Amino acid sequence: MAEPVKKMVRYVCLECHYIYDPVKGDPKNGIPPGTAWEDVPDTWRCPECKVCKAKKGVFKPLDE
């Protein structure tokens, strides 16, 4: 049975308005293109303002 396809939802950082695009990933910070938001480690930090992904309420989905 095939694995369910993850929807590639973009997320915005409410601190600085950086948009994480899973199609592009964040290769400079070790996140390869095609990485869904759910697969980005909680230790990842926004490349613009350095806020941690694990901080509650900072990142919101854009494409739902």
N, C-alpha and C positions, 0 to 999 in steps of 0.2 A: 504494500500500500504506500502510495506517495505521501511525502511530507506536505502538510498544508503550506500554501504560498503565503509568505508574510507580506502584508501591504506596506509599501514603501512610503511611510508618512513622514513628512518634514516636521521638525520641531523648532520652535523659536525660543531663544533665551530672553526672558523678560527683563533681565538686568541690562543687556546691551543691544538686544534685537538681532543678534547673530542667528542665522538660520542653519540648522544642521540638515543637510540633504543626504539621505541614505544612498542615493545614486552616486554622489561624489565621495561620500565618506569624509574622513579627515586624515589623509595619508601622512601629513607632517607630524601627526600625533598618534600614529600607529593604528588608525581605523581605516581599513581598506574600502575602496568603493564597493557598493552593494551591501553594506552592513546596515541592517535594520536597527532602529533606535533601541529596541528591546535587547539587542546583542551588544550594544556599546556598554563597556564596563562602567559600573557606578563610580569608579575612580577617575573616569575621563573628566577633563576640565574644558570649559568653553575656551576656544583659542583666542577670543577677543578680550573677555573680562576675567577669565580664569576661575569662574564659579564652578563648583563641582556638580556633576550630573546628579549625585545623590541628594543634593539639597532640595527639599520638598517645595513644590510650587513654583520653581524657577523656570522649568522648561514645559511648554505647552504645545500640543499638536496643532499643526496648521491645516492639514489636509483632510480632517475627518468630516 
